Amino acid sequence: EVHLVESGGGLVQPGGSLRLSCTTSGFTFSKSVFTWARQAPGKGLEWVGNIDSDGRISYDASVKGRFTIIRDNAKNILYLQMNDLKPEDAAVYYCSTLGVRGQGTQVTVSA
């Protein structure tokens, strides 16, 4: 069974950084494509970026240059390094693969 657990969210000031983790089990991590997405209050799910099994990465324009997706195939963990955070980045962040999404982790950006 595919199992994904996000962690690392919290409260950060504008301009700050956070690293989110997505701990996984139940599938072959190294062969999987992953997606990070987010959902702000009152808004729909927004795609943040993808990483494929070869490490090729795509980002939404709103986060490109500030966010980095990292995969650790040895630990079966996916990361989202977020720098220069803005208030509009506040949302619940989700990782997903193989049609399964985790429970999410809350990111709040406020002074």
C-alpha positions as CSV (number, residue, x, y, z in Angstrom):
1,E,0.0,0.0,0.0
2,V,1.3,3.4,-1.0
3,H,1.8,5.6,2.1
4,L,2.9,9.2,2.1
5,V,3.4,11.4,5.2
6,E,4.3,15.1,4.9
7,S,6.0,17.0,7.7
8,G,8.1,20.1,8.3
9,G,5.4,22.7,8.0
10,G,5.1,25.6,10.4
11,L,5.0,29.3,10.9
12,V,7.7,31.4,9.2
13,Q,8.2,35.0,8.6
14,P,8.2,36.4,5.0
15,G,11.6,35.9,3.5
16,G,12.2,32.8,5.6
17,S,12.8,29.2,4.7
18,L,11.3,25.8,5.4
19,R,12.1,22.3,4.2
20,L,9.1,19.9,3.9
21,S,9.6,16.2,3.9
22,C,7.4,13.5,2.4
23,T,8.2,10.1,4.0
24,T,7.1,7.2,1.9
25,S,6.6,3.5,1.9
26,G,4.8,0.7,0.0
27,F,6.2,1.2,-3.5
28,T,9.4,1.5,-5.4
29,F,10.5,5.1,-4.6
30,S,13.3,5.3,-7.1
31,K,11.1,4.6,-10.1
32,S,8.3,6.9,-9.1
33,V,7.3,10.4,-10.3
34,F,6.3,12.8,-7.5
35,T,4.2,15.9,-7.3
36,W,4.1,18.7,-4.8
37,A,0.9,20.7,-4.6
38,R,-0.7,23.1,-2.2
39,Q,-4.1,24.4,-1.2
40,A,-4.7,27.8,0.3
41,P,-7.8,28.5,2.3
42,G,-10.8,28.9,0.0
43,K,-8.8,28.0,-3.1
44,G,-8.4,25.0,-5.2
45,L,-5.4,22.6,-5.3
46,E,-2.4,24.3,-7.0
47,W,0.4,22.4,-8.6
48,V,3.8,23.4,-7.3
49,G,6.1,21.0,-9.2
50,N,7.1,17.5,-10.3
51,I,10.2,15.4,-10.2
52,D,10.5,12.3,-12.3
53,S,12.6,9.1,-11.8
54,D,15.5,10.6,-13.7
55,G,15.5,13.7,-11.5
56,R,14.0,16.0,-14.1
57,I,12.1,18.7,-12.3
58,S,9.4,21.2,-13.3
59,Y,8.1,24.1,-11.3
60,D,5.2,26.4,-11.4
61,A,6.3,29.9,-12.3
62,S,5.1,31.2,-9.0
63,V,7.8,29.2,-7.1
64,K,10.5,28.8,-9.7
65,G,13.8,30.0,-8.3
66,R,12.6,29.9,-4.7
67,F,11.6,26.3,-4.2
68,T,13.6,23.1,-4.9
69,I,12.3,19.6,-5.1
70,I,14.8,17.0,-3.9
71,R,14.5,13.2,-3.9
72,D,16.6,10.9,-1.7
73,N,16.3,7.5,-3.3
74,A,18.4,5.9,-0.5
75,K,16.0,7.1,2.3
76,N,12.8,7.0,0.2
77,I,12.1,10.6,1.2
78,L,11.0,13.5,-1.0
79,Y,11.8,17.1,0.0
80,L,10.5,20.5,-0.8
81,Q,13.0,23.2,0.1
82,M,11.3,26.6,0.2
83,N,13.2,29.8,0.3
84,D,12.2,33.4,0.3
85,L,8.7,32.5,1.4
86,K,5.9,35.0,0.7
87,P,2.5,35.3,2.4
88,E,0.9,33.9,-0.8
89,D,2.8,30.7,-0.2
90,A,0.8,29.9,2.9
91,A,-1.2,26.7,2.3
92,V,-1.4,23.1,3.1
93,Y,1.3,21.3,1.1
94,Y,0.8,17.8,-0.2
95,C,3.0,15.2,-1.9
96,S,1.6,12.7,-4.2
97,T,2.5,9.7,-6.4
98,L,0.7,6.8,-8.0
99,G,-2.7,8.4,-7.5
100,V,-2.1,8.7,-3.7
101,R,-1.8,11.9,-1.7
102,G,-0.6,12.4,1.8
103,Q,-2.5,14.2,4.6
104,G,-0.6,17.5,4.1
105,T,1.4,19.8,6.2
106,Q,0.4,23.4,7.0
107,V,2.7,26.3,6.0
108,T,1.9,29.7,7.4
109,V,3.8,32.8,6.3
110,S,3.3,35.8,8.5
111,A,5.2,38.5,10.3
